[in-house]
């Protein structure tokens, strides 16, 4: 993404940053083979097993500080499990496991680890709710009806991909890429110098003074010029994350059209209406003809600026149906071709689920009750001095958001008489 609001959403198959654990695992293997300090040790009464895992890990970490699994460290703060060589990684883990088994067998001699385990551990069947001395009540004698399933992550590039309708977890992996970040500072300085040359005469004292002031600002780490870069990061990324949620809805709409023959479906019409109204809200807060004061609204002495709150990545998150990010799972940086920085996020679609903590059947019910000034929860929050300020801010934002999305149509009118009635 350049330093504009232009962005695109497309399906790709880009790998996350590679991790190479082999040097670290080789070091662990070497230490296991040469160490004279026992990792496993039984107590004299053989009722406790001491495992010196922390001491062993601390020794590895402090004596081998350069063993970073990341093959590329510049600009990366997080990475997922994406091995350079999966087969070799698994082989090293098996070797470590075998060495640990041998050391455990040695520590348990002349007994076997299985016999020692019987002495150390109590059978779960001995614990039941009839014993008054137990600090808990759980029926260990019954077999819980737990089941396990294999989790398989697929994308559209996976051969023989299964139908998405049968998936237990419906989510996507997002790569958000910024381009031109490395050139931002240089380009900004070039534009400022060009502007100085445009408004001043060559060899004039005014040009010399402005260039001198500009050089001074460039050299000061805490100057407003150098702070501009962090401001760009803080404001541009949240707006992009907000806008990409709308793009994601567009992406889902296209996917729906590919698998359904009814192009005039009411469901599709509602989705398109939601997308259109999101775009209207964004156009409204981005209107350059309106100053910031126009967006100030107040409730019980608390003021909120709609332009600010609707420019955040979570601007629309209180709506019952909205894409929802699920944390950062990776980050990469490329200084070569396009100088891009990429964030790897999980994303899913929130579908008006229940809010069990407040005994609400749906997200819509929860937020409507919260913004309703006659509801018990609304009154309770206002009476709580520690929560009242943030609650008023949340109410202001959500009232305006729900009004703009649900009450006003694409033409800017309020067709519902209940909203239009001045009373």
Number of C-alpha atoms within 10 A of each C-alpha: 18 13 12 7 10 8 15 9 13 10 12 11 10 7 9 19 23 18 19 20 20 21 13 17 17 15 14 16 18 12 14 18 13 8 10 8 11 15 18 17 18 16 9 8 6 13 13 15 17 11 14 13 10 10 12 17 11 11 11 16 13 9 9 12 8 10 16 14 17 19 12 14 13 11 13 17 11 15 19 14 13 15 18 17 13 14 9 13 15 12 12 17 14 12 14 18 12 12 14 17 13 10 16 20 16 16 18 19 11 8 11 13 16 10 10 17 15 11 12 12 10 10 10 11 10 9 16 16 14 10 11 9 7 11 8 11 12 12 14 14 13 10 7 8 5 5 5 5 6 5 9 8 11 14 14 11 10 10 8 8 10 12 7 12 8 8 13 10 12 11 17 17 16 21 23 20 18 21 19 17 20 17 13 15 15 10 12 14 15 12 11 13 15 11 11 17 14 11 10 14 12 11 8 9 11 14 18 15 11 15 16 12 11 16 12 11 15 16 11 11 10 10 12 12 17 15 11 13 14 11 12 12 11 12 14 18 17 17 18 19 18 20 20 20 24 19 18 21 18 16 15 14 16 12 11 14 13 10 8 9 9 10 12 8 11 10 10 16 13 11 15 15 15 20 19 15 19 20 14 18 15 16 11 16 20 13 11 9 7 11 11 14 10 11 15 13 16 12 11 9 8 14 15 18 18 21 20 14 17 21 22 19 20 16 20 24 16 18 18 18 17 19 22 17 21 13 10 15 16 20 21 23 22 17 15 8 8 14 15 20 21 20 19 21 17 16 19 17 17 15 15 17 14 16 15 11 6 9 10 15 13 15 20 20 16 20 19 15 16 21 20 14 13 10 12 11 16 18 14 11 17 17 11 11 9 10 12 18 16 13 18 22 18 16 20 20 21 21 15 14 20 18 12 18 20 13 18 17 17 15 8 11 10 17 11 12 9 10 12 12 8 6 5
